[in-house]
């Protein structure tokens, strides 16, 4: 039919440049390829069989010559078609020669219009777009002549019928040609849309990669800010504890050298020793807060597990540690923050909760990681907590500050007599 070329895509020049297609579209293309390869032989054979059976005595010699020429043409094209691109010079030559032979054979035997109808099916594959309509018009002349009783028209009535059929075929060519053009335009628009979506996806992936880099950079900056905060905290603690302790020790030792009373001197020495022990404890605590030594040789789950075990042995309280989700390597700052929060939460439980057991859960949840510490202690009213006291304390405010440095949060749920639950949620930033 005249509209068939719209659904028959032109073959690609080489297999390497052929676009990817779905299995369904590949199957359709393969079927059309088989039709274009073997269809001319089949239609030529069918036309010859009918013509010989119905009208064997009409121009046998010219028909035989034209038939041999048509067979030779098909054999030549069968060997050539795979080596030349669509709409090339050989393709145009083949279409023109086949259309001419089909017209001549139809002039002699109208049943060869079965062979001539191929001009509707592969015109888009063989001719450039500017010549396609002309090729279909020539095929329309052949088809109209066959359907009106043969060429040339034998009477004015036959001529009228030929004209009417020719106009009908031309109308069909025009209508289906427009439909084919619209379909081709839709295909181009869909291809452009797919290209635009692929470009948008590529830009989105690039943006995500840039965001990941910025996130890592923010973590580095947060770490640097945390180092500065830690230095300020250490400076304040040294000033408030160690420096004052050393000042007191010096004062006590000076008092020892200034008094002849041995009993009074012994008291000053005992006070100096107590101040020294206290200052040593403060120094050790400050040094331990600088960086988690547990993470030097262990991943976060192992480090928290060892912390929970050591805490249970030291306090005599039952404790259980659980890991959920798929473990992933974490950025150093994320791992250090969660470990410090776990240590402080357990320390608070031991100091204040009067609990008999505690549970710690570390959960990997896609783009987020959470740490939950629960106990069955006496609980408290979170709204009744006093404000953060200076720079010497850490506690809940310190845990929240650590989490906020890496865009995380810490929430506390507690009720008097119902235990306490501390939950820290931070972004899961992988180790790079």
NORPE-V512683 format. One record per pair of residues at least 12 apart in sequence whose C-alpha atoms are under 6 Angstrom apart, sorted by the first residue. I is the first residue (numbers start at 1). J is the second residue. D is the distance in Angstrom with one decimal. If there is no record, write none. Layout:
i={I/I}
j={J/J}
d={D/D}
This chain:
i={2/2/2/3/4/5/5/6/10/13/43/43/44/47/47/47/86/86/87/87/87/91/92/92/102/103/107/110/110/113/119/120/140/141/144/144/144/145/148/148/222/242/245/245/249/252/252/300/317/317/318/319/319/319/320/321/321/322/323/323/323/324/325/325/329/329/330/330/330/331/331/331/341/353/353/354/355/355/357/358/358/359/359/360/360/367/368/368/368/369/369/369/370/370/371/371/372/372/373/373/374/374/375/375/376/377/378/378/378/379/379/379/379/379/379/379/380/380/380/381/408/408/409/409/410/410/411}
j={120/173/176/176/121/121/124/180/125/85/114/115/115/111/112/114/125/126/126/127/128/126/126/127/116/142/151/146/150/143/139/136/169/166/162/165/166/162/161/162/405/279/275/279/272/268/272/335/356/357/357/357/358/359/359/360/361/361/361/362/363/363/363/364/430/431/429/430/431/429/430/431/399/377/378/377/376/377/375/374/375/373/374/372/373/428/426/427/428/425/426/428/424/425/423/424/422/423/421/422/420/421/419/420/419/419/416/417/419/414/415/416/417/418/419/420/414/415/416/415/425/426/424/425/423/424/423}
d={5.2/5.3/6.0/4.3/5.7/5.3/5.9/4.2/5.0/5.1/5.9/4.9/5.2/5.6/4.9/5.9/5.8/5.8/4.5/4.8/5.5/5.0/5.7/5.6/5.0/5.6/5.0/4.7/5.5/5.9/5.8/5.9/5.5/6.0/5.6/5.1/5.1/5.8/5.8/5.2/5.6/5.0/5.6/5.7/4.7/5.2/5.7/5.8/5.5/5.4/4.5/5.6/4.7/5.5/4.8/4.8/5.8/4.7/5.8/4.8/5.8/4.7/5.8/4.7/5.6/5.4/5.9/4.4/4.7/5.7/5.2/4.1/5.6/4.6/5.5/5.2/5.3/3.8/5.9/5.5/4.3/5.8/5.2/5.6/4.6/5.1/5.9/4.5/4.5/5.9/5.7/5.5/5.5/4.4/5.7/5.1/5.7/4.4/5.6/5.2/5.7/4.3/5.4/5.5/4.2/4.4/5.8/4.4/5.4/5.5/5.1/4.3/5.3/5.6/4.3/5.3/5.8/5.2/4.5/5.7/5.5/4.0/5.7/5.4/5.6/4.3/5.3}
